[in-house]
Amino acid sequence: MKKVSIMLNTINDVKSFVNTVSKYSFDVDLISGRYAVDAKSIMGIFSLDLSKAIEMEVHDDDCAAFLEEVKPFIVK
């Protein structure tokens, strides 16, 4: 499992992120506070506090290509 923080600032960011995540078969969760949602769910993402960085958990060890695709959303 790999954990990184991401920011989704606009509606278009959320749509683009979900489209990217949906191309992969492994599970990706987004965690904000005590809430965790499936990263493939637009409605789930909009239920989170998007004004802060969100923890992303990728449930696959071979996720380098995925992380490269979502690089614009990753915060250091």
C-alpha positions, 0 to 999 in steps of 0.5 A: 500500500502506498500513501500520499497527500493530494489536493483537488481544488476544482470540480474539473480536478475531481472529474479528471482525478476520478477518470484517471483512478477508474482506469485502474483495477486496484482500490484507491481510498481517500481519507479526510479526518475520520471519513474514507471514501472510494476514489472512484466515486465522484459523490464520495469525493464531494462529501469530503472537505476539499479545502484541505489536503486529502490522504490517498491510499493506493492498495497495490504495490505496482502503482508507479504508472498511476502515481505518475498520472495523478502527479499534478494532484500530489502535494509535497 
